[in-house]
Amino acid sequence: MEEDNPAPTTSTTQCRRLEAPPKPPTPSAKRRFLIFLSFSLLWSFADGAFDYADALSKSLLYFESQRSGRLPYNQRVNWRDHSGLTDGLEQGVDLVGGYYDAGDHVKFGLPMAFTITMLSWSVIEYRREIEAAGELEHALEAIKWGTDYFIKAHTSPNVLWAEVGDGDTDHYCWQRPEDMTTSRQAYKIDEKKPGSDLAGETAAAMAAASIVFRKTNSHYSHLLLHHAQQLFEFGDKFRGKYDASVGTVKSYYASVSGYKDELLWAALWLFEATDNQQYLEYVVNKAHCFGGIGWAISEFSWDVKYAGVQLMASKVLMQGRHQNKNEQTKILKQYQSKAEYYLCTILNKNNASNVDRTPAGLLFIRQWNNMQYVSTASFLLTVYSDYLRRSNLRLNCPMGSVDPDDLFIFAKQQIDYILGSNPMNMSYFVGFGSKFPTRVHHRGASIVSYRENKAFIGCTQGYDNWYGKGDPNPNVVVGALVGGPDCQDNFADERGNYMQTEACTYNTAPLVGIFAKLSQFEGSDPGRTRDDQLLHASY
């Protein structure tokens, strides 16, 4: 991440705020309105026939571009080489491995853990589809590259290494990861300097990953679960925000939402992994004091987990996996109410507060790396549509109930915008389609490959010789989802425009599951999902 993550703000550029419709339409009128809206949004864009299986393959390839450490023999991104091979050496701990979060070379623990949680959730929900596309092995490799690092970073029950590198010194330089001369200082959280948010998210990632590996590597699955349980206990017992303990992270990944959402998030993932009712009791008992049923949420991100918590709690309710039916049902229904408030906000179905959209219909939360919020919202819409369908339920919004298929149709529209159905006729998913960003704000991609030219490139030499050039990057970061357009659907493909052209691992991670689901509908009518076919057939 190139600069600090801003607190939730309204863009300085005027965006169109959606007003709620005056009254719920009748089912037939509602259906016609949805069809009309779909055509009106796409009338001047590409035909929307996308190869989602190809997009799935490219999404997983992206994580190989972001690898730190000693690269394996089967590394497919051949413009990258080994890097960060002495990480942790000064502190006497092996911290080699993991992922760089974006276009720089700091290893930030919180966004890395969220990335692995979302990759794991994608596999948990859509394993069959990923396997059918021939990408399961790559998905497992992407997850394991992260969890192997977390195992190293969790050196004792109450110690977790939070960060390697320093954002300030890192951003002073523009060089390839293979040439790094910047500080590789490592920072940790422990009993005296706690970080419940980081411990909680890492616990969630390892618990979710333990489910992923349960069938293929039971020993590794048990190891991950053991670490997850220890990290949750550590985070819960020694409470505090990690950015108060690791000051260098404040300008980049400050924990604005605090740690309570991550502890609820971790407890739910541990319940998913163990079926231990104690974890569900924790989520129920802490619902009020931890804000789980109090916050009205309009985003789901590496920082704010409440929407994910509420949606997962809703799943538990729909599946009937809770034991204390009376007390727990009451609280879980409140979680579900908040989850559906978030989804209705996304769908413009609340009475007043709804998420803004660009004129072409893209969800718009804020101007800095907006696509991360589009990606996570689309994922939650997709999985919740599945939960509703399996339970034979509908989404209840203040402005009317919504069919599960309609949630998925809207998610697909957002994904198609990403892939090229937009006013710029550009794919914001790098390497996909004929037109995509070629000047991604990414140090390694913007400089000649180390494997092609091993001559050392110094700290500021990259700025002098590469950063300011208008030429396309010599290396393509395939599968990267850049920050995307502004609230008027405008986009400037410039390397220095990091708000729009930088990509992050947590942007792409939720796409893995969505692409997998969309790919299963490809066949006799390429590029159109079953829901899209239903929509056109009902016109």
C-alpha positions in Angstrom: 0.0 0.0 0.0 1.6 3.2 -1.1 0.3 5.6 1.5 -1.8 5.7 4.6 -5.3 4.3 4.5 -7.7 7.2 5.0 -10.6 7.0 7.5 -14.0 6.7 5.9 -14.6 9.9 4.1 -16.7 11.3 1.3 -14.9 11.9 -2.0 -14.1 15.5 -2.8 -15.5 14.8 -6.2 -19.3 15.0 -6.3 -20.8 11.5 -6.6 -24.3 10.5 -7.4 -26.2 9.4 -4.2 -28.9 6.9 -4.9 -32.3 7.7 -3.5 -34.6 5.0 -2.3 -37.5 4.3 -4.6 -40.8 5.8 -3.4 -42.5 2.4 -2.7 -41.7 -1.2 -3.3 -42.7 -2.3 -6.8 -44.9 -5.2 -7.5 -43.1 -8.4 -8.3 -43.7 -8.2 -12.0 -42.9 -4.4 -12.1 -39.8 -5.1 -10.0 -38.6 -7.7 -12.4 -39.1 -5.4 -15.4 -37.3 -2.6 -13.6 -34.3 -4.9 -12.8 -34.2 -5.9 -16.5 -34.4 -2.3 -17.7 -31.7 -1.2 -15.2 -29.4 -4.0 -16.4 -29.8 -2.9 -20.0 -29.5 0.8 -19.3 -26.3 0.3 -17.4 -24.7 -1.8 -20.1 -26.1 -0.2 -23.3 -22.8 1.4 -24.4 -20.4 -1.2 -23.0 -19.0 -4.5 -24.1 -21.4 -7.4 -24.5 -20.3 -8.9 -21.2 -19.4 -12.3 -22.5 -16.4 -13.0 -20.2 -14.3 -16.1 -19.7 -14.6 -16.4 -16.0 -12.5 -19.6 -15.8 -9.6 -17.6 -17.4 -10.2 -14.8 -14.8 -10.1 -17.5 -12.0 -6.7 -18.7 -13.3 -5.3 -15.2 -13.5 -6.5 -14.3 -10.0 -4.5 -17.1 -8.5 -1.5 -16.3 -10.7 -1.4 -12.8 -9.1 -0.4 -14.2 -5.7 2.8 -15.6 -7.2 3.8 -12.0 -8.2 3.5 -11.0 -4.6 5.5 -13.7 -3.0 8.4 -12.9 -0.7 11.1 -15.4 0.1 12.7 -18.2 -1.8 10.5 -19.0 -4.8 9.7 -22.6 -5.5 10.7 -24.6 -8.6 7.2 -24.4 -10.0 7.0 -20.6 -9.8 5.0 -19.5 -12.8 5.6 -15.8 -12.7 9.1 -15.8 -14.2 9.9 -12.1 -13.9 10.1 -12.5 -10.1 13.0 -14.0 -8.2 14.0 -14.7 -4.6 13.8 -11.7 -2.2 13.7 -11.0 1.5 15.9 -13.9 2.4 17.3 -12.4 5.6 13.9 -11.2 7.0 13.9 -11.7 10.7 17.7 -12.3 10.9 18.4 -9.2 13.1 15.8 -10.4 15.6 16.9 -14.0 15.5 13.8 -15.4 14.0 13.0 -16.8 10.5 10.5 -14.6 8.9 11.3 -15.5 5.3 8.2 -15.9 3.1 4.7 -14.5 3.1 3.4 -11.8 0.8 4.0 -8.2 -0.1 0.7 -6.5 0.2 0.8 -4.3 -2.9 3.3 -2.4 -5.0 5.9 -2.1 -2.2 7.9 -4.5 -0.1 6.7 -4.3 3.5 5.1 -7.4 4.8 2.1 -6.1 6.8 0.5 -8.8 9.0 -3.1 -7.6 9.2 -3.9 -7.3 5.4 -1.9 -10.4 4.7 -4.0 -12.4 7.2 -7.3 -11.0 5.8 -6.1 -12.0 2.3 -5.6 -15.6 3.5 -9.0 -15.6 5.3 -10.7 -14.5 2.1 -8.8 -17.0 -0.1 -9.7 -19.8 2.3 -13.4 -18.7 2.5 -13.5 -18.8 -1.4 -12.2 -22.4 -1.4 -14.6 -23.4 1.5 -17.6 -22.2 -0.4 -16.5 -23.0 -4.0 -14.0 -25.8 -3.8 -15.9 -28.0 -6.2 -16.0 -25.2 -8.8 -12.3 -24.4 -8.3 -11.4 -28.0 -8.7 -13.5 -28.4 -11.8 -11.6 -25.4 -13.3 -8.4 -27.2 -12.6 -7.2 -24.5 -10.2 -7.6 -26.2 -6.8 -3.8 -26.9 -6.5 -3.0 -23.3 -7.2 -5.5 -22.1 -4.7 -4.1 -24.3 -2.0 -0.6 -23.2 -2.8 -1.6 -19.6 -2.5 -3.2 -20.2 0.9 -0.3 -22.3 2.2 2.3 -19.7 1.1 0.6 -17.4 3.6 -0.1 -19.9 6.4 3.5 -21.2 6.3 4.6 -17.7 7.1 2.1 -17.3 9.9 3.4 -20.4 11.5 6.9 -18.9 11.4 5.6 -15.6 12.7 3.8 -17.2 15.7 7.0 -18.0 17.6 5.3 -18.7 21.0 1.7 -18.7 22.3 1.7 -15.0 23.1 4.1 -13.7 20.5 3.2 -12.9 16.9 5.5 -11.0 14.5 3.4 -8.3 13.0 5.4 -6.6 10.3 8.7 -6.8 8.4 10.0 -3.6 6.9 9.2 0.0 7.4 6.7 1.8 5.2 8.5 5.2 5.4 11.9 3.9 4.4 10.4 1.5 1.9 8.5 4.2 0.1 11.6 6.4 -0.1 13.0 3.9 -2.6 11.8 2.6 -5.9 13.5 -0.7 -6.6 12.8 -4.3 -7.3 12.2 -6.6 -4.3 15.3 -8.6 -5.4 17.4 -5.5 -4.9 16.0 -4.2 -1.6 18.3 -2.0 0.5 15.6 -0.7 2.8 15.1 -1.6 6.5 13.9 -5.1 7.2 13.3 -4.4 10.8 10.7 -6.8 12.2 8.0 -5.8 14.8 6.0 -8.0 17.1 3.1 -8.0 19.4 3.2 -9.8 22.8 1.7 -9.6 26.3 3.3 -6.2 27.0 2.5 -4.8 23.6 -0.8 -6.5 22.5 -2.6 -6.5 19.2 -5.9 -8.3 19.5 -7.0 -7.2 16.0 -3.9 -8.7 14.4 -4.0 -11.9 16.6 -7.7 -12.2 15.9 -7.4 -11.9 12.1 -4.5 -14.3 12.0 -6.4 -16.7 14.1 -9.4 -16.4 11.6 -7.0 -17.0 8.7 -5.5 -20.1 10.2 -8.8 -21.5 11.3 -10.4 -21.0 7.9 -7.3 -22.5 6.3 -7.5 -25.5 8.6 -10.9 -26.3 7.1 -9.4 -26.0 3.6 -6.7 -28.5 4.3 -8.7 -30.9 6.4 -9.3 -33.4 3.5 -5.9 -33.2 1.8 -3.4 -32.6 4.7 -4.9 -33.5 8.0 -1.7 -33.0 10.0 -1.2 -29.5 8.6 -4.9 -28.8 9.2 -4.5 -29.7 12.9 -1.3 -27.6 13.1 -3.1 -24.6 11.8 -6.0 -25.1 14.1 -3.7 -25.3 17.1 -2.1 -22.0 16.2 -5.5 -20.4 15.6 -6.7 -21.4 19.0 -3.6 -20.1 20.7 -3.7 -16.8 18.8 -7.4 -16.3 19.7 -6.7 -16.9 23.4 -3.7 -14.5 23.2 -5.7 -11.8 21.5 -8.7 -12.2 23.9 -6.6 -12.3 27.1 -4.2 -9.4 26.3 -6.4 -6.9 24.6 -5.3 -3.8 22.7 -4.9 -2.4 19.2 -1.9 -3.6 17.3 -1.1 -0.1 15.9 -0.6 1.1 19.4 2.1 -1.5 19.9 3.6 -1.2 16.4 3.7 2.5 15.7 5.2 2.2 12.2 2.0 0.7 10.9 -0.3 3.7 11.8 0.3 5.6 8.6 -0.5 2.5 6.4 -2.8 0.0 8.1 -4.2 1.6 11.2 -6.9 -0.3 13.0 -9.7 2.2 12.8 -12.4 -0.2 13.7 -10.5 -1.5 16.7 -10.1 -5.2 17.7 -13.5 -6.3 18.8 -14.7 -7.2 15.3 -11.6 -9.3 14.7 -12.2 -11.2 18.0 -15.8 -12.0 16.9 -14.5 -12.9 13.4 -11.9 -15.3 14.8 -14.4 -16.9 17.2 -16.8 -17.6 14.3 -14.1 -19.1 12.2 -13.0 -21.3 15.1 -16.6 -22.4 15.5 -16.7 -23.3 11.8 -13.5 -25.2 12.2 -14.4 -27.1 15.4 -18.2 -27.0 16.0 -17.2 -26.1 19.6 -20.2 -24.3 21.1 -18.0 -22.3 23.4 -16.9 -20.2 20.4 -20.5 -19.5 19.4 -21.3 -18.6 23.0 -18.5 -16.1 22.8 -20.0 -14.5 19.7 -23.5 -14.4 21.3 -22.3 -13.2 24.7 -20.1 -10.4 23.2 -22.7 -9.4 20.6 -23.7 -6.1 22.4 -20.4 -5.1 24.1 -18.3 -5.8 21.0 -20.6 -4.0 18.6 -21.5 -7.1 16.6 -25.2 -6.1 16.5 -24.9 -2.4 17.0 -23.0 -1.0 14.1 -24.7 -0.1 10.8 -22.0 -1.1 8.3 -21.5 -0.1 4.6 -18.1 -1.7 4.0 -16.3 -5.0 4.5 -12.5 -4.7 4.5 -9.1 -5.7 5.9 -10.0 -3.3 8.8 -13.8 -3.6 9.3 -15.0 -7.2 9.7 -18.5 -6.6 11.1 -20.4 -7.3 7.9 -18.5 -10.7 7.6 -19.2 -11.5 11.2 -22.9 -10.7 10.8 -23.2 -12.7 7.6 -21.4 -15.8 9.1 -23.6 -15.6 12.2 -26.6 -15.6 9.9 -25.4 -18.7 8.2 -25.2 -20.4 11.6 -28.8 -19.4 12.3 -30.0 -20.7 8.9 -28.2 -24.0 9.4 -29.6 -24.4 12.9 -26.2 -25.2 14.3 -26.8 -23.4 17.6 -27.8 -25.4 20.7 -29.3 -22.9 23.1 -32.2 -22.2 20.8 -34.1 -19.5 22.7 -31.3 -17.2 23.8 -28.9 -17.8 20.9 -31.7 -17.5 18.3 -32.6 -14.1 19.5 -29.1 -12.8 19.3 -28.3 -14.5 16.0 -31.4 -13.0 14.5 -30.1 -9.6 15.5 -26.8 -10.4 13.7 -28.8 -11.4 10.7 -30.8 -8.2 10.8 -27.5 -6.3 10.6 -26.1 -8.5 7.9 -29.2 -7.9 5.8 -29.0 -4.1 6.5 -25.5 -4.2 4.9 -26.7 -6.2 1.9 -29.8 -3.9 1.5 -27.4 -0.9 1.7 -25.4 -2.4 -1.2 -28.6 -3.1 -3.2 -30.1 0.4 -2.7 -33.0 -1.2 -0.8 -32.8 0.8 2.5 -35.1 3.6 3.3 -32.4 6.3 3.4 -28.8 5.1 3.8 -27.5 3.4 0.7 -24.0 3.0 -0.8 -23.2 5.5 -3.6 -22.7 4.3 -7.1 -21.0 5.8 -10.1 -23.2 6.8 -13.1 -22.5 3.4 -14.7 -23.5 1.6 -11.5 -20.2 0.7 -9.8 -20.4 0.7 -6.0 -18.4 3.6 -4.7 -17.3 3.7 -1.0 -14.3 6.0 -1.3 -11.8 7.3 -3.9 -8.8 5.4 -2.5 -8.6 1.8 -3.8 -12.4 1.6 -4.1 -12.3 -1.7 -5.9 -11.4 -3.5 -2.6 -14.9 -2.7 -1.4 -16.5 -3.7 -4.6 -14.7 -7.0 -4.5 -15.7 -7.8 -0.9 -19.3 -6.7 -1.3 -19.7 -8.8 -4.4 -18.3 -11.8 -2.5 -20.7 -11.4 0.4 -23.6 -10.9 -2.0 -22.6 -14.1 -3.8 -22.3 -16.3 -0.7 -25.4 -14.9 0.9 -27.4 -15.6 -2.2 -26.3 -19.2 -1.8 -27.2 -19.3 1.9 -30.7 -17.9 1.1 -31.3 -20.3 -1.8 -30.4 -23.4 0.3 -32.7 -22.2 3.1 -35.5 -21.3 0.7 -35.5 -17.7 2.0 -35.4 -14.2 0.6 -33.6 -11.1 1.7 -35.9 -8.8 3.6 -35.1 -5.1 2.9 -37.1 -2.0 4.0 -38.0 -1.3 0.4 -39.1 -4.9 -0.3 -37.9 -8.5 -0.3 -35.2 -9.6 -2.8 -34.9 -13.0 -4.4 -31.5 -14.8 -3.9 -30.9 -14.8 -7.7 -31.1 -11.0 -7.7 -28.3 -10.7 -5.2 -26.1 -12.8 -7.5 -27.2 -10.9 -10.6 -26.1 -7.6 -9.0 -22.8 -9.2 -7.8 -22.2 -10.3 -11.4 -22.9 -6.8 -12.7 -20.2 -5.5 -10.4 -17.7 -8.2 -11.6 -18.5 -7.5 -15.2 -17.8 -3.9 -14.7 -14.4 -4.9 -13.3 -13.7 -7.0 -16.3 -14.6 -4.5 -19.0 -18.4 -3.6 -19.0 -17.8 0.0 -18.1 -17.6 3.4 -19.8 -13.8 3.1 -20.3 -14.2 -0.3 -21.9 -11.2 -1.3 -19.8 -10.6 -4.3 -17.6 -9.4 -3.2 -14.2 -8.3 -6.8 -13.7 -4.7 -6.7 -15.1 -3.9 -9.1 -17.9 -7.5 -9.8 -18.7 -9.0 -8.8 -22.0 -7.5 -6.5 -24.7 -7.4 -3.3 -22.6 -6.2 -3.1 -19.0 -3.9 -0.8 -16.9 -0.4 -1.0 -18.2 1.3 1.4 -15.7 0.3 -0.3 -12.5 1.9 1.3 -9.4 4.1 -1.7 -8.6 7.9 -1.5 -8.1 8.8 -4.9 -9.3 6.5 -4.7 -12.4 7.7 -1.3 -13.4 11.4 -2.2 -13.6 13.1 -4.6 -15.9 13.0 -8.2 -14.5 15.8 -9.3 -12.3 16.0 -12.5 -14.3 16.5 -10.5 -17.5 19.0 -8.0 -16.0 20.7 -8.8 -12.7 22.5 -5.5 -12.6 21.8 -3.9 -9.2 19.3 -1.1 -9.2 19.7 1.3 -6.2 17.2 2.9 -3.9 16.4 6.0 -6.0 17.7 4.7 -9.3 14.3 3.3 -10.0 12.7 6.7 -9.6 15.2 8.2 -12.0 15.0 5.5 -14.7 11.6 3.9 -14.4 9.0 5.5 -12.2 8.6 8.7 -14.2 8.6 7.1 -17.6 5.3 7.1 -19.4 6.1 3.7 -21.0 4.0 0.6 -20.0 5.5 -1.6 -17.3 7.9 -4.1 -18.7 6.3 -6.8 -16.5 2.5 -7.5 -16.3 1.1 -8.2 -12.9 -1.5 -10.6 -14.2 -4.5 -11.0 -11.9 -4.0 -7.7 -10.0 -7.2 -5.7 -9.3 -6.2 -2.0 -9.3 -7.9 0.7 -7.2 -10.2 1.5 -10.1 -12.1 4.6 -11.4 -13.3 7.6 -9.6 -16.9 8.3 -8.7 -17.6 9.5 -12.3 -16.2 6.3 -13.9 -13.0 8.1 -14.9 -9.6 6.4 -14.7 -6.0 7.7 -15.4 -3.5 4.9 -16.2 -0.5 6.6 -14.6 2.1 5.0 -12.4 2.0 7.9 -9.9 -1.7 7.7 -9.6 -1.6 5.2 -6.8 -5.1 5.8 -5.6 -6.3 4.2 -8.9 -3.4 2.1 -10.2 -2.1 0.3 -7.2 -3.3 -3.2 -6.6 -3.5 -5.1 -3.3 -3.7 -8.8 -2.4 -7.0 -8.3 -0.6 -8.5 -6.8 -3.7 -8.1 -10.0 -5.7 -8.6 -12.6 -2.9 -12.5 -12.3 -2.8 -12.6 -12.6 -6.6 -11.3 -16.1 -6.5 -14.6 -17.5 -5.1 -16.8 -15.3 -7.4 -14.9 -16.3 -10.5 -15.2 -19.9 -9.5 -19.0 -19.7 -9.2 -19.4 -17.7 -12.4 -17.2 -20.2 -14.3 -19.6 -23.1 -13.5 -22.3 -21.4 -15.6 -20.2 -21.2 -18.7 -21.1 -23.7 -21.4 -23.6 -23.6 -24.2 -23.8 -19.8 -23.9 -20.3 -18.6 -23.0 -20.0 -15.6 -20.7 -23.5 -15.7 -19.4 -24.5 -17.1 -16.0 -27.7 -19.1 -15.4 -29.1 -16.0 -13.6 -28.2 -13.8 -16.5 -29.9 -16.2 -18.9 -33.0 -16.2 -16.7 -33.0 -12.4 -16.7 -32.8 -12.2 -20.5 -35.3 -15.0 -20.9 -37.9 -13.2 -18.7 -37.6 -9.9 -20.6 
